[in-house]
Amino acid sequence: MAKMIDGKLVSKKITEWVAREVKDMTDAGHRKPFLGVILIGDNPASKIYVGRKETACREVGFDTTTIRFDEDVPEDEVIQQIREFNNNPNVDGILVQLPLPEHMDFLRVFNELSPHKDIDGLTPHSQGLLALNRAHHIPCTPKGIIKLIKAIDFEMKGVHAAVVGRSALVGSPIAKLLTHHHATVTTVHSRTKNPWEFTSTADLLVVAAGVPKLVDEKWVKKDAVVIDVGIHRVDDKICGDVDFDRVKEKASWITPVPGGVGPMTIAALLTNCFNAYKTHVS
Ligand SMILES: NC(=O)c1ccc[n+]([C@@H]2O[C@H](COP(=O)([O-])OP(=O)(O)OC[C@H]3O[C@@H](n4cnc5c(N)ncnc54)[C@H](OP(=O)(O)O)[C@@H]3O)[C@@H](O)[C@H]2O)c1
């Protein structure tokens, strides 16, 4: 039976550290860190995520503001807001909540973000630096995943790691990060034939497919470490991309959903924003 990787516990330690650091800085006379958020449209999940991020910011002593736009806002208005945040010396981090509306060009919008304030690590500039292992800000979910793997003292060097998914938000950056940590990485995606033939030899399996309970025990090597990034509501219950009840019998460690990767994403956002703040105030 697999042991649980407790993302709530690990993230709590990180957020408590951030809160202490913020207090030390403000006690020393510095302003608070500031996160500027842009939320476009009415996507219910995006609203929930942004609400959680605002709450987390306040809990550690950050100031934050969310600029809300209607779904049909012209791209130029959003870009204007990004430029205002870029030029405001009191804004440390900028978060543009994904997904963008269909009429917007991701590259054009994200290219506007100052790389130093791109605390989500998603601009083409940031992604290029990540590929070179020189990132200023590592994308939050992949950064949180690496922290979870380190929290259980799992040695990434030399192991076979498999990643299910190749999105710019999760799959692609976590595959790069695992390579930088000297794992040998296989990526499978929706066009991979028999993906379980690749994943079932992996010592470490990261699943970010966006398909509820896609991964069952057939995909998993005995005693593998399994990280489930997915989050879904099915029949009024929350589940991940991994069929938890079946895989927990085979894995050595597994993340629960909820309470695994989700809280780590927020903890990583706070640390990235705090790191940007430190470079701005010191
Ligand atoms: N907990 C958190 O903090 C957090 C953060 C971000 C995302 N998420 C969740 O994580 C999941 C993935 O997010 P995402 O943004 O990476 O999703 P995404 O952009 O939809 O990407 C999904 C990836 O999975 C691949 N895929 C889909 N079906 C597959 C299958 N049957 N077999 C193998 N690969 C398959 C897709 O392949 P193709 O490239 O071929 O289409 C794609 O690369 C979602 O459930 C999302 O809600 C959670």
The ligand as an SDF file (V2000), in Angstrom:
LIG
                    3D

 48 52  0  0  0  0  0  0  0  0999 V2000
   -3.3330   20.9070   -9.2720 N   0  0  0  0  0  0  0  0  0  0  0  0
   -2.8920   21.9690   -9.9260 C   0  0  0  0  0  0  0  0  0  0  0  0
   -2.3610   22.9070   -9.3650 O   0  0  0  0  0  0  0  0  0  0  0  0
   -3.0360   21.9880  -11.4010 C   0  0  0  0  0  0  0  0  0  0  0  0
   -2.3560   22.9370  -12.1770 C   0  0  0  0  0  0  0  0  0  0  0  0
   -2.4640   22.8680  -13.5690 C   0  0  0  0  0  0  0  0  0  0  0  0
   -3.2570   21.8890  -14.1440 C   0  0  0  0  0  0  0  0  0  0  0  0
   -3.9470   21.0160  -13.3560 N   0  0  0  0  0  0  0  0  0  0  0  0
   -4.7450   19.9430  -13.9140 C   0  0  0  0  0  0  0  0  0  0  0  0
   -3.8500   19.0320  -14.5360 O   0  0  0  0  0  0  0  0  0  0  0  0
   -4.4350   18.4370  -15.6790 C   0  0  0  0  0  0  0  0  0  0  0  0
   -3.5640   18.6930  -16.8970 C   0  0  0  0  0  0  0  0  0  0  0  0
   -3.4440   20.0870  -17.0970 O   0  0  0  0  0  0  0  0  0  0  0  0
   -2.8170   20.6930  -18.4440 P   0  0  0  0  0  0  0  0  0  0  0  0
   -2.9780   22.1580  -18.3740 O   0  0  0  0  0  0  0  0  0  0  0  0
   -1.4590   20.1220  -18.6450 O   0  0  0  0  0  0  0  0  0  0  0  0
   -3.8410   20.0570  -19.5050 O   0  0  0  0  0  0  0  0  0  0  0  0
   -3.8690   20.1420  -21.1220 P   0  0  0  0  0  0  0  0  0  0  0  0
   -3.3200   21.4380  -21.5900 O   0  0  0  0  0  0  0  0  0  0  0  0
   -5.2440   19.7300  -21.5200 O   0  0  0  0  0  0  0  0  0  0  0  0
   -2.8320   19.0050  -21.5710 O   0  0  0  0  0  0  0  0  0  0  0  0
   -3.1380   17.6490  -21.3990 C   0  0  0  0  0  0  0  0  0  0  0  0
   -2.0210   16.8120  -21.9710 C   0  0  0  0  0  0  0  0  0  0  0  0
   -2.3290   15.4380  -21.7560 O   0  0  0  0  0  0  0  0  0  0  0  0
   -2.2530   14.7100  -22.9610 C   0  0  0  0  0  0  0  0  0  0  0  0
   -3.2850   13.6760  -22.9940 N   0  0  0  0  0  0  0  0  0  0  0  0
   -4.6220   13.8290  -23.0900 C   0  0  0  0  0  0  0  0  0  0  0  0
   -5.2420   12.6440  -23.1230 N   0  0  0  0  0  0  0  0  0  0  0  0
   -4.2660   11.7000  -23.0430 C   0  0  0  0  0  0  0  0  0  0  0  0
   -4.2680   10.2810  -23.0530 C   0  0  0  0  0  0  0  0  0  0  0  0
   -5.4000    9.5840  -23.1610 N   0  0  0  0  0  0  0  0  0  0  0  0
   -3.0890    9.6560  -22.9650 N   0  0  0  0  0  0  0  0  0  0  0  0
   -1.9320   10.3310  -22.8590 C   0  0  0  0  0  0  0  0  0  0  0  0
   -1.8610   11.6850  -22.8530 N   0  0  0  0  0  0  0  0  0  0  0  0
   -3.0210   12.3640  -22.9450 C   0  0  0  0  0  0  0  0  0  0  0  0
   -2.4910   15.7360  -24.0700 C   0  0  0  0  0  0  0  0  0  0  0  0
   -1.8500   15.2640  -25.2370 O   0  0  0  0  0  0  0  0  0  0  0  0
   -1.8170   16.1330  -26.6310 P   0  0  0  0  0  0  0  0  0  0  0  0
   -0.7260   17.1410  -26.4210 O   0  0  0  0  0  0  0  0  0  0  0  0
   -1.4960   15.1280  -27.6540 O   0  0  0  0  0  0  0  0  0  0  0  0
   -3.1850   16.7730  -26.7740 O   0  0  0  0  0  0  0  0  0  0  0  0
   -1.8270   16.9790  -23.4680 C   0  0  0  0  0  0  0  0  0  0  0  0
   -0.4500   17.0440  -23.7690 O   0  0  0  0  0  0  0  0  0  0  0  0
   -5.8370   19.0410  -15.7580 C   0  0  0  0  0  0  0  0  0  0  0  0
   -6.7200   18.1550  -15.0690 O   0  0  0  0  0  0  0  0  0  0  0  0
   -5.7250   20.3400  -14.9800 C   0  0  0  0  0  0  0  0  0  0  0  0
   -6.9370   20.7600  -14.4110 O   0  0  0  0  0  0  0  0  0  0  0  0
   -3.8390   21.0480  -12.0050 C   0  0  0  0  0  0  0  0  0  0  0  0
  1  2  1  0
  2  3  2  0
  2  4  1  0
  4  5  1  0
  4 48  2  0
  5  6  2  0
  6  7  1  0
  7  8  2  0
  8  9  1  0
  8 48  1  0
  9 10  1  0
  9 46  1  0
 10 11  1  0
 11 12  1  0
 11 44  1  0
 12 13  1  0
 13 14  1  0
 14 15  2  0
 14 16  1  0
 14 17  1  0
 17 18  1  0
 18 19  2  0
 18 20  1  0
 18 21  1  0
 21 22  1  0
 22 23  1  0
 23 24  1  0
 23 42  1  0
 24 25  1  0
 25 26  1  0
 25 36  1  0
 26 27  1  0
 26 35  1  0
 27 28  2  0
 28 29  1  0
 29 30  1  0
 29 35  2  0
 30 31  1  0
 30 32  2  0
 32 33  1  0
 33 34  2  0
 34 35  1  0
 36 37  1  0
 36 42  1  0
 37 38  1  0
 38 39  2  0
 38 40  1  0
 38 41  1  0
 42 43  1  0
 44 45  1  0
 44 46  1  0
 46 47  1  0
M  CHG  2   8   1  16  -1
M  END
$$$$
